[in-house]
């Protein structure tokens, strides 16, 4: 996904001479070509996330189109006050890019876990929140985000994530149908969608065929699709790599609470707790019952009910 992001960034910088990339001392080798080609439009502020946001805000007021990049936990929580007052409040066109959200850096401990980034950014007025799940969604959504008139939060994974097939393209603000089905729907966001698709392949062997949606845009939430979907299925399973508060689950439950006839919802994802230790991402997902097998078990239960 980072290669796809780097390539997409290069294309945007070639089209728009006001696009500038700034980093908090991260992304070496990934953005070397950008640095060589665009020179002063590449800025490394060092390990100083608050200054990263302040600089991006200042450049945006002067007509630049800044893209500010850091590890997801450092891009959101550490400079939250600066994002709130310097970017969101004046509604500036700054794109914040969080690399490696969720448990991507699980072996580095709690400081590197980004399990509240969606919630933090969704709280801010004017902020668009986009969580792609594969390289294709990076390529299709990033140019759309760069057309936003206000601020946006956009995430990228690591390297090597496979591309998945979908039944429709990725459109900003619209849930993306990955697989048609019936009776139940599985809704996810970001790279954990890869676990969902592994689970669905196993479920098909049992003749269980859920609908699968990738909700890459958390804010604004595509409630129109959810309303249509609620009339087609009996239950929805929300799978996320985020604490229960403020993420996809919170957004979907808020939508559901406003319906005249709420639909049955179930969630798989991390609890409202710090996850200690240094397990790798796969083991953490297994331990917290949000891996492919857990999705299979819960989907089977909903299907049979």
Secondary structure, 3 states (H helix, E strand, C coil): CHHHHHHHHHHHHHHCCCEEEEECCCCCCCCHHHHHHHHHHEEECCCCHHHHHHHHHHHHHCCCEEEEEEEHHHHHHHCHHHHHHHHHCCCCCCEEEEECCECCCHHHCHHHCECCHHHHHHCCCCCEEEECCCHHHHHHHHHHHCCCCCCEEEEECCCCCCCCCCCCCCCCCCCEEEECCCEEEEEECHHHHHHHHHHHHHHHCCCCCCEEEECCEEECCCHHHHHHHHCCEEEEEEECCCCCCCCHHHHHHHHHHCCCCCCEEEEECCCCCCCCCCCCHHHHHHHCCCCHHHHHHHHHHHHHC
